[in-house]
Amino acid sequence: MLFGLFNKLLGKAMNKELIELLEKVASVPDFYGIEFKSINETNALGDNALHCVCVWGDLEAAKLLVENGIKINQLGEGSLAPLNMALDFGHAELAEYLISQGADTSVIGAEFKFDSEKSKKHLQGMSGEIEKLEEQVKNKCGSA
């Protein structure tokens, strides 16, 4: 179903594995409401799908994203890059892979930079998603 939609939106053929990965990332709460019109879509905090798979420690997913042109040095939440996520979550092999693919090593040891505006926007969006889910539950289950 979404395979055709992704092909149309991206203007090129995407393999099923990549589409399934992007759907999995889109199902993560931090990526609420994201429609992957391109592989480089970001959430309200600036994270792309590579940030997400680096938290998971999924080397194969990271390879799939990099091979398909994801921005390897995208700065996301706290001005941190995917390499920071891999290192912060203890995924050394994944970090080594990112470096071998051109990840900027100058971000190693970077401190988290809180951005109140991005955070506020992100939390407001998540609140809206929670309200939608509550309404769906109410409609399907009735009120308690």
Secondary structure, DSSP 8 states (H G I E B T S, - for coil): -HHHHHHHHHTS---HHHHHHHHHHHTSGGGTT---SSTT---TTS--HHHHHHHHT-HHHHHHHHHTT--TT---GGG--HHHHHHHTT-HHHHHHHHHTT--GGGTT------HHHHHHHHHHHHHHHHHHHHHHHHHH---
